[in-house]
Amino acid sequence: MRRQIYLVFAIILFLAFDGQAEPLTESKRHPWNRVRLHEISLGILAHDVDDLWSGTRKEGGFDINAEMVFKQPLKDLFHGRIRPNLGVSINSQNDTSKIYGGILWELASRSLFFNVGIGLAIHDGELKANKDNKKGLGARILFRIPIEAGLTIHGRHRFSIIFEHISNGYIAHPNEGLDSLGLKYGFLFN
């Protein structure tokens, strides 16, 4: 499953750049103007954090997270913007890793931002709770709910705290869920 996660993320990165050759006008001179991304981010998250939404900790290690948020907003809503996102989280101890996609609603000022989202995640963890050190997640495709808040510095650099929860929403059994909490660095393209 890990090779498939890496391959999917490489394909997504390839698709993120606009390969159309156009004459360079003054407004299109900067190479970032050809990127279809609003933001890319990297983070490190504590994996399966205890006493949050899912309640208990069984798995260990930390997650390396990479995420892309696309430039074109789907909708403006309540002074914020809704944008699609794609990402991957790889666990350091071969516990549950995932690829995910969804939408984020972001409210941002010049120096502060907050976003919340919903989406789906495909994971390589256990479906049944038949091991003491593994979560039983009940289904291969899970719901993902992220909440993130942070600072934007010099108009391009973002530092944030993120919480994310994945679970099957009680549509399958078991539904132990998994929570992650961590820090991210993001780079804004526009």
TIRO-2110 file (N, C-alpha, C; in Angstrom, 1 decimal):
// TIRO-2110
0.8, -1.2, 0.0, N, 1, A
0.0, 0.0, 0.0, CA, 1, A
0.9, 1.3, 0.0, C, 1, A
2.0, 1.2, 0.7, N, 2, A
2.9, 2.4, 0.7, CA, 2, A
3.3, 2.8, -0.7, C, 2, A
3.7, 1.9, -1.5, N, 3, A
4.1, 2.3, -2.9, CA, 3, A
3.0, 2.9, -3.6, C, 3, A
1.8, 2.4, -3.5, N, 4, A
0.6, 3.1, -4.1, CA, 4, A
0.4, 4.5, -3.6, C, 4, A
0.6, 4.7, -2.3, N, 5, A
0.4, 6.0, -1.8, CA, 5, A
1.5, 7.0, -2.4, C, 5, A
2.7, 6.6, -2.5, N, 6, A
3.8, 7.4, -3.1, CA, 6, A
3.5, 7.7, -4.6, C, 6, A
3.0, 6.7, -5.3, N, 7, A
2.7, 6.8, -6.7, CA, 7, A
1.6, 7.8, -6.9, C, 7, A
0.5, 7.7, -6.1, N, 8, A
-0.6, 8.6, -6.3, CA, 8, A
-0.2, 10.0, -6.0, C, 8, A
0.6, 10.2, -4.9, N, 9, A
1.1, 11.6, -4.6, CA, 9, A
2.0, 12.1, -5.7, C, 9, A
2.8, 11.3, -6.3, N, 10, A
3.7, 11.8, -7.4, CA, 10, A
2.8, 12.2, -8.6, C, 10, A
1.8, 11.5, -8.9, N, 11, A
0.9, 11.8, -10.0, CA, 11, A
0.2, 13.1, -9.7, C, 11, A
-0.3, 13.3, -8.5, N, 12, A
-1.0, 14.5, -8.1, CA, 12, A
0.0, 15.7, -8.2, C, 12, A
1.2, 15.6, -7.8, N, 13, A
2.2, 16.7, -8.0, CA, 13, A
2.4, 17.0, -9.4, C, 13, A
2.5, 16.0, -10.3, N, 14, A
2.6, 16.3, -11.7, CA, 14, A
1.5, 17.0, -12.3, C, 14, A
0.3, 16.7, -11.9, N, 15, A
-0.9, 17.4, -12.4, CA, 15, A
-1.1, 18.8, -11.8, C, 15, A
-0.4, 19.1, -10.7, N, 16, A
-0.6, 20.4, -10.1, CA, 16, A
0.0, 21.6, -10.9, C, 16, A
0.9, 21.3, -11.9, N, 17, A
1.5, 22.3, -12.6, CA, 17, A
0.9, 22.5, -14.0, C, 17, A
0.6, 23.7, -14.4, N, 18, A
0.0, 24.0, -15.7, CA, 18, A
1.1, 23.9, -16.8, C, 18, A
1.0, 22.9, -17.6, N, 19, A
2.1, 22.7, -18.6, CA, 19, A
1.8, 23.5, -19.9, C, 19, A
0.8, 24.3, -20.0, N, 20, A
0.5, 25.0, -21.3, CA, 20, A
1.6, 26.1, -21.5, C, 20, A
2.1, 26.1, -22.7, N, 21, A
3.0, 27.1, -23.1, CA, 21, A
2.3, 28.3, -23.6, C, 21, A
2.5, 29.5, -23.0, N, 22, A
1.8, 30.7, -23.3, CA, 22, A
2.8, 31.8, -23.4, C, 22, A
2.6, 32.8, -24.2, N, 23, A
3.5, 33.9, -24.2, CA, 23, A
3.6, 34.6, -22.9, C, 23, A
4.8, 35.0, -22.5, N, 24, A
4.9, 35.6, -21.1, CA, 24, A
4.5, 37.1, -21.2, C, 24, A
3.4, 37.4, -20.7, N, 25, A
3.0, 38.8, -20.5, CA, 25, A
3.6, 39.2, -19.2, C, 25, A
3.5, 40.5, -18.9, N, 26, A
4.0, 41.0, -17.6, CA, 26, A
3.3, 40.3, -16.4, C, 26, A
2.0, 40.0, -16.5, N, 27, A
1.3, 39.4, -15.4, CA, 27, A
1.6, 37.9, -15.2, C, 27, A
2.1, 37.3, -16.3, N, 28, A
2.4, 35.8, -16.3, CA, 28, A
3.9, 35.5, -16.2, C, 28, A
4.7, 36.6, -16.0, N, 29, A
6.2, 36.4, -16.0, CA, 29, A
6.7, 35.5, -14.9, C, 29, A
6.1, 35.5, -13.7, N, 30, A
6.6, 34.8, -12.6, CA, 30, A
6.1, 33.3, -12.7, C, 30, A
7.0, 32.3, -12.5, N, 31, A
6.7, 30.9, -12.7, CA, 31, A
5.6, 30.5, -11.8, C, 31, A
5.4, 31.1, -10.6, N, 32, A
4.4, 30.7, -9.7, CA, 32, A
3.0, 30.9, -10.3, C, 32, A
2.9, 31.8, -11.2, N, 33, A
1.6, 32.1, -11.8, CA, 33, A
1.1, 30.9, -12.7, C, 33, A
2.0, 29.9, -13.0, N, 34, A
1.6, 28.8, -13.8, CA, 34, A
1.2, 27.6, -12.9, C, 34, A
1.3, 27.7, -11.6, N, 35, A
1.0, 26.7, -10.7, CA, 35, A
-0.5, 26.7, -10.3, C, 35, A
-1.1, 25.6, -10.4, N, 36, A
-2.5, 25.5, -10.1, CA, 36, A
-2.8, 25.4, -8.6, C, 36, A
-1.8, 25.6, -7.8, N, 37, A
-2.0, 25.4, -6.4, CA, 37, A
-2.1, 26.7, -5.6, C, 37, A
-2.9, 26.7, -4.6, N, 38, A
-3.0, 27.8, -3.7, CA, 38, A
-1.9, 27.7, -2.6, C, 38, A
-1.7, 26.4, -2.1, N, 39, A
-0.7, 26.2, -1.0, CA, 39, A
-0.2, 24.8, -1.1, C, 39, A
1.0, 24.6, -0.7, N, 40, A
1.6, 23.3, -0.4, CA, 40, A
2.0, 23.3, 1.0, C, 40, A
1.9, 22.2, 1.7, N, 41, A
2.4, 22.2, 3.1, CA, 41, A
3.0, 20.8, 3.5, C, 41, A
3.9, 20.9, 4.5, N, 42, A
4.5, 19.7, 5.1, CA, 42, A
4.3, 19.8, 6.6, C, 42, A
4.1, 18.7, 7.2, N, 43, A
3.9, 18.7, 8.6, CA, 43, A
4.3, 17.4, 9.3, C, 43, A
4.4, 17.5, 10.6, N, 44, A
4.7, 16.3, 11.4, CA, 44, A
3.6, 16.3, 12.5, C, 44, A
2.9, 15.1, 12.6, N, 45, A
1.8, 15.0, 13.4, CA, 45, A
1.9, 13.8, 14.4, C, 45, A
1.6, 14.0, 15.6, N, 46, A
1.5, 12.9, 16.6, CA, 46, A
0.4, 12.0, 16.1, C, 46, A
0.7, 10.7, 16.0, N, 47, A
-0.3, 9.7, 15.5, CA, 47, A
-1.1, 9.1, 16.6, C, 47, A
-2.4, 9.0, 16.4, N, 48, A
-3.3, 8.3, 17.3, CA, 48, A
-3.2, 8.9, 18.7, C, 48, A
-3.5, 10.2, 18.8, N, 49, A
-3.3, 10.9, 20.1, CA, 49, A
-4.5, 10.5, 21.0, C, 49, A
-4.1, 10.3, 22.3, N, 50, A
-5.0, 9.8, 23.3, CA, 50, A
-5.9, 11.0, 23.8, C, 50, A
-7.1, 10.6, 24.3, N, 51, A
-8.1, 11.6, 24.9, CA, 51, A
-8.6, 12.7, 24.1, C, 51, A
-8.6, 12.5, 22.8, N, 52, A
-9.3, 13.4, 21.9, CA, 52, A
-10.6, 12.8, 21.4, C, 52, A
-11.0, 13.0, 20.2, N, 53, A
-12.3, 12.6, 19.7, CA, 53, A
-12.4, 11.0, 19.7, C, 53, A
-11.4, 10.3, 19.3, N, 54, A
-11.5, 8.8, 19.3, CA, 54, A
-11.3, 8.2, 20.7, C, 54, A
-10.7, 8.9, 21.6, N, 55, A
-10.7, 8.4, 23.0, CA, 55, A
-9.5, 7.7, 23.4, C, 55, A
-9.0, 6.7, 22.7, N, 56, A
-7.9, 5.9, 23.2, CA, 56, A
-6.8, 5.8, 22.2, C, 56, A
-5.6, 5.5, 22.6, N, 57, A
-4.4, 5.3, 21.8, CA, 57, A
-4.0, 3.9, 21.7, C, 57, A
-3.8, 3.4, 20.5, N, 58, A
-3.3, 2.0, 20.3, CA, 58, A
-2.1, 2.0, 19.4, C, 58, A
-2.0, 2.9, 18.5, N, 59, A
-0.9, 2.9, 17.5, CA, 59, A
0.1, 4.0, 17.9, C, 59, A
1.3, 3.9, 17.3, N, 60, A
2.4, 4.8, 17.8, CA, 60, A
3.0, 5.5, 16.6, C, 60, A
4.1, 6.1, 17.0, N, 61, A
4.9, 6.9, 16.0, CA, 61, A
4.4, 8.2, 15.7, C, 61, A
4.8, 8.8, 14.6, N, 62, A
4.3, 10.1, 14.1, CA, 62, A
4.1, 10.0, 12.6, C, 62, A
3.3, 10.9, 12.1, N, 63, A
3.0, 11.0, 10.7, CA, 63, A
3.8, 12.1, 10.0, C, 63, A
4.3, 11.8, 8.8, N, 64, A
4.8, 12.9, 7.9, CA, 64, A
3.7, 13.2, 7.0, C, 64, A
3.3, 14.5, 6.9, N, 65, A
2.1, 14.8, 6.1, CA, 65, A
2.5, 15.8, 5.0, C, 65, A
2.0, 15.6, 3.8, N, 66, A
2.2, 16.5, 2.7, CA, 66, A
0.8, 16.8, 2.1, C, 66, A
0.5, 18.1, 1.8, N, 67, A
-0.8, 18.4, 1.4, CA, 67, A
-0.8, 19.5, 0.3, C, 67, A
-1.7, 19.5, -0.6, N, 68, A
-1.9, 20.5, -1.6, CA, 68, A
-3.3, 21.0, -1.5, C, 68, A
-3.4, 22.4, -1.6, N, 69, A
-4.7, 23.0, -1.6, CA, 69, A
-4.7, 23.7, -3.0, C, 69, A
-5.8, 23.5, -3.8, N, 70, A
-5.8, 24.0, -5.1, CA, 70, A
-6.3, 25.5, -5.2, C, 70, A
-5.8, 26.2, -6.2, N, 71, A
-6.0, 27.6, -6.3, CA, 71, A
-7.5, 28.0, -6.6, C, 71, A
-8.1, 27.4, -7.5, N, 72, A
-9.4, 27.8, -7.9, CA, 72, A
-10.5, 27.5, -6.8, C, 72, A
-11.0, 28.5, -6.2, N, 73, A
-12.0, 28.3, -5.1, CA, 73, A
-13.3, 27.7, -5.7, C, 73, A
-13.9, 26.8, -5.0, N, 74, A
-15.2, 26.2, -5.5, CA, 74, A
-16.3, 27.2, -5.2, C, 74, A
-16.2, 27.9, -4.1, N, 75, A
-17.2, 28.9, -3.7, CA, 75, A
-16.7, 29.8, -2.6, C, 75, A
-17.2, 31.0, -2.6, N, 76, A
-17.0, 31.9, -1.5, CA, 76, A
-18.2, 31.8, -0.5, C, 76, A
-17.9, 31.6, 0.8, N, 77, A
-19.0, 31.4, 1.7, CA, 77, A
-18.6, 32.0, 3.1, C, 77, A
-19.5, 32.8, 3.6, N, 78, A
-19.3, 33.4, 4.9, CA, 78, A
-17.9, 34.1, 5.1, C, 78, A
-17.5, 34.9, 4.1, N, 79, A
-16.3, 35.6, 4.1, CA, 79, A
-15.0, 34.7, 4.0, C, 79, A
-15.2, 33.5, 3.7, N, 80, A
-14.1, 32.5, 3.5, CA, 80, A
-14.3, 31.9, 2.1, C, 80, A
-13.3, 31.0, 1.8, N, 81, A
-13.3, 30.3, 0.5, CA, 81, A
-13.3, 28.8, 0.7, C, 81, A
-14.0, 28.1, -0.1, N, 82, A
-14.0, 26.7, -0.1, CA, 82, A
-13.1, 26.2, -1.3, C, 82, A
-12.1, 25.4, -1.0, N, 83, A
-11.1, 24.9, -2.0, CA, 83, A
-10.9, 23.4, -1.8, C, 83, A
-10.6, 22.7, -2.9, N, 84, A
-10.3, 21.3, -2.8, CA, 84, A
-8.9, 21.1, -2.3, C, 84, A
-8.7, 19.9, -1.7, N, 85, A
-7.3, 19.6, -1.2, CA, 85, A
-7.1, 18.1, -1.4, C, 85, A
-5.8, 17.8, -1.5, N, 86, A
-5.3, 16.4, -1.6, CA, 86, A
-4.1, 16.2, -0.7, C, 86, A
-3.9, 15.1, -0.1, N, 87, A
-2.8, 14.9, 0.8, CA, 87, A
-2.5, 13.5, 1.1, C, 87, A
-1.4, 13.3, 1.8, N, 88, A
-0.9, 12.0, 2.2, CA, 88, A
-0.3, 12.1, 3.6, C, 88, A
-0.5, 11.1, 4.4, N, 89, A
0.2, 11.0, 5.7, CA, 89, A
0.8, 9.6, 5.8, C, 89, A
2.1, 9.6, 6.1, N, 90, A
2.9, 8.3, 6.2, CA, 90, A
3.3, 8.1, 7.6, C, 90, A
3.0, 7.0, 8.2, N, 91, A
3.3, 6.7, 9.6, CA, 91, A
4.8, 6.2, 9.7, C, 91, A
5.5, 6.7, 10.8, N, 92, A
6.9, 6.3, 11.0, CA, 92, A
7.1, 4.9, 11.5, C, 92, A
6.0, 4.2, 12.0, N, 93, A
6.2, 2.9, 12.6, CA, 93, A
5.3, 1.8, 11.8, C, 93, A
5.0, 2.1, 10.5, N, 94, A
4.2, 1.2, 9.7, CA, 94, A
2.8, 0.9, 10.3, C, 94, A
2.3, 1.9, 11.1, N, 95, A
0.9, 1.8, 11.5, CA, 95, A
0.1, 2.5, 10.4, C, 95, A
-1.1, 2.9, 10.7, N, 96, A
-2.0, 3.4, 9.6, CA, 96, A
-1.4, 4.7, 8.9, C, 96, A
-1.3, 4.5, 7.6, N, 97, A
-1.0, 5.6, 6.7, CA, 97, A
-2.2, 5.9, 5.8, C, 97, A
-2.3, 7.0, 5.2, N, 98, A
-3.5, 7.3, 4.4, CA, 98, A
-3.2, 8.3, 3.3, C, 98, A
-4.0, 8.3, 2.2, N, 99, A
-4.1, 9.4, 1.2, CA, 99, A
-5.5, 9.9, 1.4, C, 99, A
-5.7, 11.2, 1.1, N, 100, A
-7.0, 11.8, 1.3, CA, 100, A
-7.3, 12.9, 0.4, C, 100, A
-8.5, 13.3, 0.3, N, 101, A
-9.0, 14.4, -0.5, CA, 101, A
-10.3, 14.9, 0.0, C, 101, A
-10.6, 16.2, -0.3, N, 102, A
-11.8, 16.7, 0.2, CA, 102, A
-11.9, 18.2, -0.1, C, 102, A
-12.6, 18.9, 0.8, N, 103, A
-12.7, 20.4, 0.7, CA, 103, A
-12.4, 21.0, 2.0, C, 103, A
-11.8, 22.3, 1.9, N, 104, A
-11.5, 23.1, 3.1, CA, 104, A
-12.2, 24.4, 2.9, C, 104, A
-12.8, 24.9, 4.0, N, 105, A
-13.3, 26.2, 4.1, CA, 105, A
-12.3, 27.0, 4.9, C, 105, A
-11.8, 28.1, 4.3, N, 106, A
-10.7, 28.9, 4.9, CA, 106, A
-11.2, 30.3, 5.1, C, 106, A
-10.9, 30.8, 6.3, N, 107, A
-11.1, 32.2, 6.7, CA, 107, A
-9.8, 32.7, 7.0, C, 107, A
-9.3, 33.8, 6.2, N, 108, A
-8.0, 34.3, 6.4, CA, 108, A
-7.9, 35.8, 6.4, C, 108, A
-7.1, 36.3, 7.2, N, 109, A
-6.8, 37.7, 7.2, CA, 109, A
-5.3, 37.8, 6.7, C, 109, A
-4.7, 39.0, 6.8, N, 110, A
-3.4, 39.1, 6.3, CA, 110, A
-2.4, 38.3, 7.1, C, 110, A
-2.6, 38.1, 8.4, N, 111, A
-1.6, 37.4, 9.2, CA, 111, A
-2.2, 36.1, 9.9, C, 111, A
-3.5, 35.9, 10.0, N, 112, A
-4.1, 34.8, 10.6, CA, 112, A
-4.9, 34.0, 9.7, C, 112, A
-5.0, 32.7, 9.9, N, 113, A
-6.0, 31.9, 9.1, CA, 113, A
-6.5, 30.7, 9.9, C, 113, A
-7.7, 30.3, 9.5, N, 114, A
-8.4, 29.2, 10.2, CA, 114, A
-9.1, 28.4, 9.1, C, 114, A
-9.0, 27.1, 9.1, N, 115, A
-9.7, 26.3, 8.1, CA, 115, A
-10.3, 25.0, 8.8, C, 115, A
-11.4, 24.6, 8.2, N, 116, A
-12.0, 23.3, 8.7, CA, 116, A
-12.5, 22.6, 7.4, C, 116, A
-12.5, 21.3, 7.4, N, 117, A
-12.9, 20.6, 6.2, CA, 117, A
-13.6, 19.3, 6.4, C, 117, A
-13.9, 18.7, 5.3, N, 118, A
-14.4, 17.4, 5.3, CA, 118, A
-14.0, 16.7, 4.0, C, 118, A
-13.8, 15.4, 4.1, N, 119, A
-13.3, 14.6, 3.0, CA, 119, A
-13.3, 13.1, 3.2, C, 119, A
-12.6, 12.4, 2.4, N, 120, A
-12.5, 11.0, 2.5, CA, 120, A
-11.0, 10.6, 2.5, C, 120, A
-10.7, 9.5, 3.2, N, 121, A
-9.3, 9.0, 3.3, CA, 121, A
-9.3, 7.5, 3.0, C, 121, A
-8.3, 7.1, 2.3, N, 122, A
-8.1, 5.6, 2.0, CA, 122, A
-6.9, 5.3, 2.8, C, 122, A
-7.0, 4.3, 3.7, N, 123, A
-5.9, 3.9, 4.6, CA, 123, A
-5.4, 2.5, 4.4, C, 123, A
-4.3, 2.2, 5.0, N, 124, A
-3.7, 0.8, 5.0, CA, 124, A
-3.7, 0.2, 6.3, C, 124, A
-4.5, 0.7, 7.2, N, 125, A
-4.6, 0.1, 8.6, CA, 125, A
-5.5, -1.1, 8.7, C, 125, A
-5.7, -1.5, 9.9, N, 126, A
-6.6, -2.7, 10.1, CA, 126, A
-8.1, -2.3, 10.1, C, 126, A
-8.9, -3.3, 9.6, N, 127, A
-10.3, -3.1, 9.5, CA, 127, A
-10.9, -3.6, 10.8, C, 127, A
-10.4, -4.7, 11.3, N, 128, A
-11.0, -5.3, 12.6, CA, 128, A
-10.0, -5.1, 13.7, C, 128, A
-10.5, -5.0, 14.9, N, 129, A
-9.6, -4.8, 16.1, CA, 129, A
-9.2, -6.1, 16.7, C, 129, A
-8.3, -6.8, 15.9, N, 130, A
-7.8, -8.1, 16.4, CA, 130, A
-6.4, -8.1, 16.9, C, 130, A
-5.8, -6.9, 17.1, N, 131, A
-4.5, -6.7, 17.6, CA, 131, A
-4.5, -5.6, 18.7, C, 131, A
-3.8, -5.8, 19.8, N, 132, A
-3.8, -4.8, 20.8, CA, 132, A
-3.1, -3.5, 20.5, C, 132, A
-2.2, -3.5, 19.5, N, 133, A
-1.5, -2.3, 19.1, CA, 133, A
-2.0, -1.7, 17.8, C, 133, A
-3.2, -2.1, 17.3, N, 134, A
-3.7, -1.6, 16.0, CA, 134, A
-5.2, -1.2, 16.3, C, 134, A
-5.6, -0.1, 15.6, N, 135, A
-7.0, 0.3, 15.6, CA, 135, A
-7.8, -0.4, 14.6, C, 135, A
-9.0, -0.8, 15.0, N, 136, A
-10.0, -1.4, 14.1, CA, 136, A
-10.8, -0.3, 13.5, C, 136, A
-10.6, 0.0, 12.2, N, 137, A
-11.2, 1.2, 11.6, CA, 137, A
-12.5, 0.8, 10.8, C, 137, A
-12.8, -0.4, 10.6, N, 138, A
-14.1, -0.9, 10.1, CA, 138, A
-14.3, -0.8, 8.6, C, 138, A
-13.7, 0.1, 7.9, N, 139, A
-13.8, 0.3, 6.5, CA, 139, A
-12.5, 0.8, 5.9, C, 139, A
-12.3, 0.5, 4.6, N, 140, A
-11.1, 1.0, 4.0, CA, 140, A
-11.2, 2.5, 3.7, C, 140, A
-12.3, 3.0, 3.3, N, 141, A
-12.5, 4.4, 3.1, CA, 141, A
-13.2, 5.0, 4.3, C, 141, A
-12.6, 6.1, 4.8, N, 142, A
-13.1, 6.7, 6.0, CA, 142, A
-13.4, 8.2, 5.8, C, 142, A
-14.2, 8.8, 6.7, N, 143, A
-14.4, 10.2, 6.6, CA, 143, A
-13.2, 10.9, 7.3, C, 143, A
-12.8, 12.1, 6.8, N, 144, A
-11.7, 12.9, 7.4, CA, 144, A
-12.2, 14.3, 7.7, C, 144, A
-11.9, 14.7, 9.0, N, 145, A
-12.3, 16.0, 9.4, CA, 145, A
-11.1, 16.7, 10.0, C, 145, A
-10.5, 17.7, 9.2, N, 146, A
-9.4, 18.5, 9.7, CA, 146, A
-9.8, 19.9, 10.3, C, 146, A
-9.1, 20.3, 11.3, N, 147, A
-9.2, 21.7, 11.8, CA, 147, A
-7.8, 22.3, 11.9, C, 147, A
-7.6, 23.5, 11.4, N, 148, A
-6.2, 24.0, 11.4, CA, 148, A
-6.3, 25.5, 11.6, C, 148, A
-5.3, 26.0, 12.4, N, 149, A
-5.3, 27.5, 12.7, CA, 149, A
-3.8, 27.9, 12.7, C, 149, A
-3.5, 29.1, 12.2, N, 150, A
-2.1, 29.5, 12.2, CA, 150, A
-1.9, 30.9, 11.8, C, 150, A
-0.6, 31.2, 11.5, N, 151, A
-0.1, 32.5, 11.1, CA, 151, A
0.5, 32.5, 9.7, C, 151, A
0.3, 33.6, 9.0, N, 152, A
0.9, 33.8, 7.7, CA, 152, A
1.9, 34.9, 7.9, C, 152, A
3.2, 34.6, 7.5, N, 153, A
4.3, 35.6, 7.6, CA, 153, A
4.8, 35.9, 6.3, C, 153, A
5.0, 37.2, 6.0, N, 154, A
5.5, 37.8, 4.8, CA, 154, A
4.7, 37.4, 3.6, C, 154, A
3.4, 37.2, 3.8, N, 155, A
2.5, 36.9, 2.7, CA, 155, A
2.5, 35.5, 2.1, C, 155, A
3.5, 34.7, 2.4, N, 156, A
3.7, 33.4, 1.7, CA, 156, A
3.9, 32.3, 2.6, C, 156, A
4.5, 32.5, 3.8, N, 157, A
4.9, 31.4, 4.7, CA, 157, A
3.8, 31.2, 5.8, C, 157, A
3.4, 30.0, 6.0, N, 158, A
2.3, 29.7, 7.0, CA, 158, A
2.9, 28.7, 8.0, C, 158, A
2.6, 28.9, 9.3, N, 159, A
2.9, 28.0, 10.4, CA, 159, A
1.6, 27.8, 11.1, C, 159, A
1.3, 26.5, 11.3, N, 160, A
0.0, 26.2, 11.9, CA, 160, A
0.0, 25.0, 12.8, C, 160, A
-1.1, 24.9, 13.6, N, 161, A
-1.4, 23.7, 14.4, CA, 161, A
-2.6, 23.0, 13.7, C, 161, A
-2.5, 21.7, 13.6, N, 162, A
-3.6, 21.0, 12.9, CA, 162, A
-4.1, 19.8, 13.8, C, 162, A
-5.4, 19.6, 13.8, N, 163, A
-6.0, 18.4, 14.4, CA, 163, A
-6.8, 17.7, 13.2, C, 163, A
-6.7, 16.4, 13.2, N, 164, A
-7.5, 15.7, 12.2, CA, 164, A
-8.1, 14.4, 12.8, C, 164, A
-9.3, 14.1, 12.4, N, 165, A
-9.9, 12.9, 12.9, CA, 165, A
-10.4, 12.1, 11.6, C, 165, A
-10.1, 10.8, 11.6, N, 166, A
-10.6, 9.9, 10.6, CA, 166, A
-11.4, 8.8, 11.3, C, 166, A
-12.5, 8.4, 10.7, N, 167, A
-13.3, 7.3, 11.2, CA, 167, A
-14.4, 7.0, 10.1, C, 167, A
-15.1, 5.9, 10.4, N, 168, A
-16.1, 5.5, 9.4, CA, 168, A
-17.5, 6.1, 9.7, C, 168, A
-17.6, 6.9, 10.8, N, 169, A
-18.9, 7.6, 11.1, CA, 169, A
-20.0, 6.6, 11.5, C, 169, A
-19.6, 5.5, 12.1, N, 170, A
-20.5, 4.5, 12.6, CA, 170, A
-21.4, 3.9, 11.5, C, 170, A
-20.8, 3.8, 10.3, N, 171, A
-21.5, 3.1, 9.2, CA, 171, A
-20.9, 1.7, 9.0, C, 171, A
-19.9, 1.4, 9.8, N, 172, A
-19.3, 0.1, 9.8, CA, 172, A
-18.9, -0.2, 11.2, C, 172, A
-18.6, -1.5, 11.5, N, 173, A
-18.1, -1.9, 12.8, CA, 173, A
-16.8, -2.7, 12.7, C, 173, A
-15.8, -2.4, 13.5, N, 174, A
-15.8, -1.4, 14.6, CA, 174, A
-15.5, 0.0, 14.0, C, 174, A
-15.6, 1.0, 14.9, N, 175, A
-15.3, 2.4, 14.5, CA, 175, A
-14.5, 3.0, 15.6, C, 175, A
-13.2, 2.6, 15.8, N, 176, A
-12.4, 3.1, 16.8, CA, 176, A
-11.9, 4.5, 16.5, C, 176, A
-11.8, 4.9, 15.3, N, 177, A
-11.3, 6.2, 14.9, CA, 177, A
-9.9, 6.5, 15.2, C, 177, A
-9.3, 7.5, 14.6, N, 178, A
-7.9, 7.8, 14.8, CA, 178, A
-7.7, 9.3, 14.7, C, 178, A
-7.1, 9.9, 15.7, N, 179, A
-6.8, 11.3, 15.8, CA, 179, A
-5.3, 11.6, 15.7, C, 179, A
-5.0, 12.7, 15.0, N, 180, A
-3.7, 13.2, 14.9, CA, 180, A
-3.6, 14.7, 15.2, C, 180, A
-2.5, 15.1, 15.8, N, 181, A
-2.3, 16.5, 16.2, CA, 181, A
-0.9, 16.9, 15.9, C, 181, A
-0.7, 18.0, 15.2, N, 182, A
0.7, 18.4, 14.9, CA, 182, A
0.9, 19.8, 14.4, C, 182, A
2.1, 20.0, 13.8, N, 183, A
2.5, 21.3, 13.3, CA, 183, A
2.8, 21.2, 11.8, C, 183, A
2.5, 22.3, 11.1, N, 184, A
2.7, 22.3, 9.7, CA, 184, A
3.3, 23.6, 9.2, C, 184, A
4.1, 23.5, 8.1, N, 185, A
4.6, 24.7, 7.4, CA, 185, A
4.0, 24.6, 6.0, C, 185, A
3.4, 25.8, 5.6, N, 186, A
2.8, 25.9, 4.3, CA, 186, A
3.4, 27.0, 3.5, C, 186, A
3.4, 26.9, 2.2, N, 187, A
3.9, 27.9, 1.3, CA, 187, A
2.8, 28.3, 0.4, C, 187, A
2.4, 29.6, 0.4, N, 188, A
1.3, 30.1, -0.5, CA, 188, A
1.9, 30.5, -1.9, C, 188, A
1.1, 30.2, -2.9, N, 189, A
1.5, 30.6, -4.3, CA, 189, A
0.8, 31.9, -4.7, C, 189, A
-0.3, 32.2, -4.1, N, 190, A
-1.0, 33.4, -4.5, CA, 190, A
-1.5, 34.2, -3.3, C, 190, A
END
